[in-house]
Amino acid sequence: PQADNEHEISLCHSYLAILASFRGDYETAVSLAETSLALNQQLNHKPGLAFAQNLRGTLAHRRGDYDAAQAHYEASLALRRELGDLHGTAVALNNLGNLANARQDLTAARRYYDESQLLFKEINHQPGRATTLGNAGVIAMRLGELTEARHLHEESLILKQQLGNRRSIAISLVNLGEVNVLLGEADAARRAFHEALRLTTAIQEQPLALDALVGVAGLLPEADAVKLWHLAWQHPASTRETQEKAAQQLAALGVAAEPFELPDLAEVVADVLRPYT
């Protein structure tokens, strides 16, 4: 019974860490995740340990500590395979694909995603299939396969809408917006980014809102775009990948990324959406 209670406490720490990460409070999230990891190590509870390793990897990934993320994801994958957990194995492979993508290793990313997709299909796990379809779309976009990328993102979005997970839907909408920008379809891109912003506002998911703002900024007048890219570059809730995208946009304009007083994110999102509501 005591071990069961300690495992439940570790799960509480993990879920609180996830909530903190959605708010962009990474310091709190990492502290909670480390506590969960330590508790599971003490208990030698392998399913809980695999979950905690995966969570710790996700947080390290978001903050740009790719070496730590790799170590945590691989530890989680090894445990999932040892346990014969096909779902957990697919999740770990997908996350390793995300990390390879962030490191610009698109060949490895596609390999991880394909393996993950096969496992999700084998166990008929629709949320996982939707996620890996979207991630495959990201790789296709980065390889310049824009028509294929849009098809994959649309297929992923349909599945996610059927499942009703608003955060997952918002991720697909941001991805679809980015592809439509590259295809020169500004109106479709704007609709996708705006819907993503409405969803992230409803669920209070700051990191994803900032990613959507980076995308929609490219459809605005330059002065307004620069403000949004500066915000995404500096905001503490931004993931490293969002910060890098914002910095690249500023550099393309010859604008230096400089610190400034941060406005309220919710007010910024409301201002972006106001002309269209």
N, C-alpha and C positions, 0 to 999 in steps of 0.2 A: 503493500500500500504506500509506503513512504517513497519508494522509487517511482510509483505511478504519479504521486503528487509532484515530485520534483520534475518529472517529464512534462506534466501539465504546466508547471511554472516556466519551464524552458520554452514551451510553445507560446505562452503568453508573451514572453520577452521577444520571440521571433515576430509575432503578429504586431506587437507594438512598434518594433523596428520597421516593419513594412509601412505602417501608418506614418511614422516619422519621416520615412524617405519620400512618401507621397507629398508631404508638406515641404520637402526640401531641407529638413533638419537632419543633415547627414551625421553630424557629431553625435546626436542622441541615438540615431539609428544604428550607428556602428557600435556604440557602447552597449546597447540592448542586444544586438546580434552576437557580440563577443561573450556576453553573459550566457546567452542561450547555448553557444558553442561549448563553453566551459562546462556547463551543467551536463550536457549530453556526453562530453568526454569523461566526466566523472562517473556517469551511469553506464558508460559503454553501450549506450542505446543507439544502435547503428542507423535505424531509420531517422531518428531525430538528429543524429550527427550529420547524416547526408543532407537533410533539409537545412540545417544551420550552416553547413559548409557552402551550400548553394546560395543561401541568402548573403553570407559574408562575401562571396564572390561577386554577387550582383552589386553590392554597395561599393566594393573596391573598383569594379568596372565603371560605375557611374562617376566616381571621383577621379578616374584616370589612372589608377594604380593597376596597370594591366598585368604586371608580373604576379602581384598578389591575387588578382582575380583568376588568373590561369591556374595557380596552385590550388585555390579553393574549389574551382569548378572541377578540376581533375580529381581532387580528393572525393568530391561528391559523386562523380561518375564512377570511380572505382568502387565506392560503397554500394551504389545502386546496382551495379553489375553483380557484385558479390551477393546481394540480397535477391537477385533475380527480378528486380523491380523494373519492368519495361517502361512504365510511365515515367518514373524518375530518371531512367537512363535517357529517354527521349528529351526530357527537360534539360538535363545536363549537356547533352549534345547540342541542343539548340542554343544554349547559352555560350558554349564554346564557339559556335558559329558566329554569334553576335560579337564575341571578343575578337575572333579572326577578322571579321568585317571591320571593326574599329581599328585594327592594326594594318588594314589595307591588304590583307592576305585573302583575296577574294576566292582563289581556288580552294583553299582550306575551308573557308566559310561555306561555300556551296557544298562541299563534301559533308561537312557536319550537318547542314540543313537537310540534305537529301537523306542521310541516315536517320535523322530525327523524324522526318516526315514518314518514312517507311514504318517506323515503330508506332507512331501515332495512328497510322492507317491500320496496322495490324491489330491494335487494341480498340479500334473504332473510337478514338478520342477526338471529338470534333473541335474543342477549343485548341488543342495542340496542333491539329491540322490547319486551323485558321491562322495560327501564329506562324507556323513554318511556311505557309504559302506567302504570307506577307513578307517574311524575311527573305524568301527566294526572290520576291519582287524587288526588294532593296538591292540585292546583288545584280539582278538583271538591269536595273536602272543605272547602277554604277558602271556596268559594262557597256552601256549605251543601247541596250535592247529595250527601247522605251515602250513599244507596243506590247511586248511580252510582259514588261513590268506592270503596265496598267492593267492588263488582263489578270495577272496574279493578285494585284492589290484589290481589284474589284471582286474577284472570287473570294478572297480573304474577308473583305468587308461584308459580303452577303452572309457568309457563315457566322461572322461575329454579330451581325444584326439579329440573326435568328437566335443566337445564344443570349443576347442582351447584356453583355459585359461592356459598360460604357467606356471604361478606360481602354480596352482592346479596340473598340470601335474608333475611338479618338486617334489611336496610333495608326490605324489603317487610313483614316482620313488625312492625317498629316502626310503620310507616304504618298497617297493618291494626289494630294495637292502638289507635292514636289515633282511628281512625274508630269502632271498637267502643265506645270510651269515650263519644264523642258520641252514639252510638245507644243508650246506656244498657245495653250488654251487657258487664258487668264481668268475668264469668268468661272470655268469649272474649278480651277485651282482655288480661287477666292471662296467659292461655296464650300469646298472641302475644308479649307483652313478655318473658316468662320464656324462651321459646325463643330469642328474639333475644339475650338475655343469655348463654345457654349457648353460642350460636354465637360471639358476640364474645369470650367467654372463651377458647374453643378457638383462635381465630385472633389473639388478643391485639390487638384493635382497640378502643383506648380511646375515641376520639371517639364512635363509634357506641354503645358500652356506656353512655356518659354520656347520650346521647340516649334510650336505652331506659329508663334510670333515671328521667329526667324524666317519662316516660309512666307507668311503674309506680307512681311516688310518689303519683299522684293516686288510687290505689286503696288506699292505706295510711292508718292513723290519722294525724291532722294532725301530731303531734309527729315521727313517723317521716318523713312527707312533707317537712316543712320541712328536716330534715337532708339528705335527698337533693337537694332543690332548691338548698340552699346549696352542696353539694358540686359540683353541675353548674355553678352560677353561677361558682364560684371556680376550678375545676380547670383547669390550663393546657392540658390536652388537649381541652377543650370547644371546639366551633366557636362562632362568634358567634351563630348561630341557636339553638343549644342553650342558650347563656347567656341569650339574650333570652327563650326560653320559660320557663326557670327563674325569671328575675327577674319575669316577668309573674305566675307562680303565687304567688310570695312577696308581690308587691304586692297581689294579690287578697285575701290574708289580712291585709293591713296589716302585714306583717313586713318590716323593712328587711334588705336583703342586706348582710351583714357578714362580713369575713374571719374565718376560724377555722383551726385546725390541721387540715390535710387528712389524713384517714384513708387507708389503703391501698385503692385502688380494687378490687383483686381480692377483698379481704376483705369489702368492702361488698357486692359482687355475690353472693358466697357466702352472706352473711347474708340477703340478700333471697330467694335461691333455697332456702335450707335447709329452711324449713317445707314445701316442696313436692317435696322429693327423697326 
